[in-house]
Amino acid sequence: MSWLKNAVSKVGEKAEALKQSERFQRLQEKTSVVVASTVEKVKQAREKIGRPATAVEFEAQLESRAKATRTLAGLAEMHKSWTESIVASGNKEGPRVNELGFKEMFLQSRALECTLEVIVSDPSLREHYVEPPTADDKTSPVACLYDLLSKTLVFPQAQWSGLLKVAMSGGLPGEQESNWLSTAFCAMKCDWNEEVLCNERKDLALKAEYLKQEIKQLEGSDADEQLRKRTFVSADLLKTYSSVRQNLEDAQDQRKEVQQIREGDLKLLAEQI
């Protein structure tokens, strides 16, 4: 991802020149195209899934809260609560809609992008997010945001903190700051569908282990009922292994598809600088 680091460096060096040149107008036009393309991809993905109405409503509530929260204390509390809910979701706790937990619904929504847009568009808020938190800082607004980003982005902090710093310091052309930043971080988010497949794989692994233990307990008995039960459980175990294999294949295909889209979006953004 050296091109991403180069893009961050270029932003800081050329932002002022862009504001005064004809390239700024072209940048505005290109950025608008990328933003529209990303939004359309999200819309198409949601329509393809056919998610339950309750999930759509929950995601809308997340986005509404993100847009409405515009105080430093409110942002810190919201980001902290989202992080806690994501962690709880990994432990099968918190709100769930069918097989979707909080993290999957959060990733499908634009809540993260919305809260970044709120911060970067307000200089009085933005100044509190310029520098990354220190190692022992766990409670400041910027620490809460970084903790949330570390739980929702596929890239490590070293690859996105520089970009966030440039944006929060006003290093991007003013009218395009929020669009550029939200589009970049949208492309860097973890894939919600891969999260679903991962959770499904964990459940299948637990089921397989349970079935193996059950088969072991049935060994050594020649009673007809026990033999029939062992045959049934063995068939269920084979079916579970087959589901795991299919899950792995689906996850691999999904990962390749998302990686191509993600890299294409980020490279296009980098080329615009």
C-alpha positions in Angstrom: 0.0 0.0 0.0 2.9 2.4 -0.7 0.7 4.3 -3.1 -1.7 5.1 -0.2 1.2 6.5 1.8 2.3 8.5 -1.2 -1.2 9.9 -1.6 -1.2 11.1 2.0 2.1 12.9 1.5 0.9 14.4 -1.8 -2.2 15.8 -0.1 -0.2 17.8 2.4 2.2 19.1 -0.2 -0.3 20.1 -2.9 -3.5 21.1 -1.1 -2.9 24.8 -1.2 -1.8 24.7 -4.8 -4.9 22.7 -5.8 -7.1 25.4 -4.2 -5.7 28.0 -6.5 -5.5 26.0 -9.8 -7.7 24.7 -12.5 -7.0 21.2 -11.3 -9.1 21.9 -8.3 -12.2 22.1 -10.5 -11.3 18.8 -12.1 -10.7 17.3 -8.7 -14.1 18.3 -7.6 -15.7 16.7 -10.6 -13.7 13.5 -10.3 -14.4 13.2 -6.6 -18.1 13.7 -7.1 -18.0 10.8 -9.6 -16.2 8.5 -7.1 -18.6 9.4 -4.3 -21.6 8.7 -6.5 -20.0 5.4 -7.6 -19.3 4.3 -4.1 -22.8 5.2 -2.9 -24.3 3.3 -5.8 -22.2 0.2 -5.0 -23.4 0.3 -1.4 -27.0 0.7 -2.6 -26.7 -2.2 -5.0 -25.2 -4.4 -2.4 -28.0 -3.7 0.1 -30.6 -4.4 -2.6 -28.9 -7.7 -3.6 -29.0 -8.9 0.0 -32.7 -8.3 0.6 -32.1 -7.5 4.2 -35.1 -7.5 6.7 -36.8 -4.2 7.2 -35.7 -4.1 10.8 -32.0 -4.2 9.8 -32.6 -1.3 7.4 -34.3 0.7 10.1 -31.6 -0.1 12.6 -28.9 1.1 10.2 -31.0 4.3 9.4 -31.0 5.0 13.2 -27.2 4.7 13.4 -26.8 7.1 10.5 -29.3 9.5 11.9 -27.5 9.6 15.3 -24.2 10.0 13.5 -25.5 13.1 11.6 -27.1 14.6 14.7 -24.2 14.2 17.1 -22.1 17.4 16.8 -20.5 18.0 20.2 -17.1 16.8 21.3 -18.5 15.0 24.4 -21.4 13.5 22.4 -19.0 12.2 19.7 -16.7 10.6 22.3 -19.7 8.9 24.0 -21.1 7.7 20.7 -17.9 6.3 19.3 -17.2 4.5 22.6 -20.7 3.0 22.6 -20.3 1.8 19.0 -17.0 0.2 19.8 -18.4 -1.6 22.9 -21.3 -2.8 20.8 -19.0 -4.1 18.1 -17.0 -6.1 20.7 -20.2 -7.5 22.2 -21.4 -8.4 18.8 -18.3 -10.6 18.3 -19.4 -12.5 21.5 -22.9 -13.0 20.1 -24.2 -10.3 22.5 -26.2 -7.1 21.8 -28.9 -6.5 19.1 -29.2 -9.0 16.3 -31.5 -9.1 13.2 -31.7 -12.6 11.8 -28.0 -13.5 11.4 -26.8 -10.0 11.4 -25.1 -8.6 14.6 -24.3 -5.0 15.4 -20.9 -5.0 13.6 -22.4 -6.3 10.4 -25.2 -3.8 10.4 -22.8 -1.0 11.4 -20.5 -1.8 8.5 -23.5 -1.9 6.1 -24.6 1.5 7.2 -22.9 4.9 6.5 -22.7 5.8 10.2 -18.9 5.8 10.2 -18.8 8.0 7.1 -21.4 10.3 8.5 -19.6 10.9 11.7 -16.3 11.6 9.9 -18.1 14.1 7.7 -19.5 15.9 10.7 -16.1 16.2 12.3 -14.1 17.2 9.3 -16.6 19.9 8.2 -16.5 21.6 11.6 -13.1 23.3 12.4 -13.9 23.5 16.1 -14.3 19.8 16.2 -11.6 19.0 13.7 -8.8 20.5 15.8 -9.3 17.9 18.5 -8.7 15.0 16.0 -5.5 16.2 14.3 -3.0 14.3 16.4 -3.3 10.6 17.1 -3.8 9.6 20.7 -0.9 8.6 22.9 -0.5 4.9 23.9 -1.9 5.5 27.4 -4.8 7.7 26.2 -8.0 5.6 26.3 -10.7 8.2 27.0 -10.2 11.3 24.9 -12.4 12.0 21.9 -9.6 11.1 19.4 -8.8 7.9 21.3 -12.4 6.8 21.1 -12.5 7.5 17.3 -9.2 5.6 16.8 -10.4 2.7 18.8 -13.6 2.6 16.7 -11.6 2.8 13.4 -9.3 0.0 14.5 -12.4 -2.2 14.9 -14.0 -1.3 11.6 -11.1 -0.8 9.0 -9.3 -3.6 7.2 -6.1 -1.6 7.1 -3.8 -1.1 10.2 -3.6 2.3 11.9 -0.2 3.0 10.3 -1.8 3.2 6.9 -4.8 5.4 7.7 -3.7 7.7 10.5 -1.7 9.9 8.2 -4.6 10.4 5.9 -6.9 11.2 8.9 -4.3 13.7 10.2 -4.1 15.5 6.9 -7.8 15.8 6.6 -8.3 17.0 10.2 -5.6 19.6 9.8 -7.4 21.1 6.8 -5.0 19.7 4.2 -7.7 18.8 1.7 -9.5 21.3 -0.5 -12.3 22.7 1.7 -15.4 21.9 -0.2 -14.3 18.3 -0.9 -12.8 17.4 2.5 -15.9 15.5 3.7 -16.6 13.7 0.4 -13.0 12.7 -0.1 -12.4 11.5 3.4 -15.7 9.6 3.7 -15.2 7.9 0.3 -11.6 6.8 1.3 -12.7 5.4 4.6 -15.7 3.7 3.1 -13.4 1.9 0.8 -11.2 0.9 3.8 -14.0 -0.5 5.9 -14.1 -4.2 6.7 -16.5 -6.2 4.5 -19.7 -6.9 6.4 -20.4 -10.0 4.2 -17.0 -11.5 5.1 -17.8 -10.9 8.8 -21.0 -12.8 8.3 -19.2 -15.7 6.6 -16.6 -15.7 9.4 -19.2 -15.9 12.1 -20.9 -18.7 10.2 -17.7 -20.6 9.9 -17.1 -20.3 13.7 -20.6 -21.7 14.4 -20.0 -24.6 12.0 -16.6 -25.4 13.6 -18.3 -25.5 17.0 -21.1 -27.7 15.6 -18.5 -30.1 14.1 -16.7 -30.4 17.4 -19.9 -31.1 19.2 -20.8 -33.8 16.7 -17.4 -35.5 16.9 -17.7 -35.7 20.7 -21.2 -37.2 20.3 -19.9 -39.8 17.9 -17.1 -40.7 20.3 -19.6 -41.2 23.1 -21.6 -43.6 20.9 -18.6 -45.8 20.0 -18.4 -49.2 21.4 -22.1 -49.9 21.5 -23.7 -52.4 19.1 -27.3 -51.7 20.0 -29.4 -51.0 17.0 -30.7 -47.7 18.3 -27.1 -46.5 19.1 -25.9 -47.6 15.6 -28.7 -45.7 13.9 -28.0 -42.7 16.0 -24.3 -42.8 15.2 -25.0 -43.1 11.5 -27.3 -40.1 11.7 -24.8 -38.0 13.6 -21.9 -39.1 11.2 -24.0 -38.0 8.2 -24.7 -34.7 10.0 -20.9 -34.2 10.6 -20.2 -34.8 6.9 -22.8 -32.3 5.9 -21.2 -29.8 8.4 -17.8 -30.3 6.8 -19.3 -29.7 3.4 -20.8 -26.5 4.6 -17.5 -25.4 6.0 -15.8 -26.1 2.7 -18.5 -24.1 0.8 -18.2 -21.3 3.3 -14.4 -21.1 2.7 -14.9 -21.0 -1.1 -17.5 -18.3 -0.7 -15.3 -16.3 1.6 -12.4 -16.6 -0.8 -14.5 -15.4 -3.8 -15.9 -12.5 -1.7 -12.5 -11.5 -0.5 -11.1 -11.3 -4.1 -14.1 -9.3 -5.3 -14.0 -6.8 -2.4 -10.3 -6.4 -2.7 -10.5 -5.5 -6.3 -13.2 -2.9 -5.7 -11.4 -1.5 -2.7 -8.1 -1.1 -4.4 -9.7 0.4 -7.5 -11.5 3.0 -5.4 -8.5 3.9 -3.3 -6.1 4.1 -6.3 -8.6 6.3 -8.2 -8.7 8.7 -5.2 -4.9 8.7 -4.9 -4.5 9.5 -8.6 -6.7 12.6 -8.1 -4.2 14.2 -5.8 
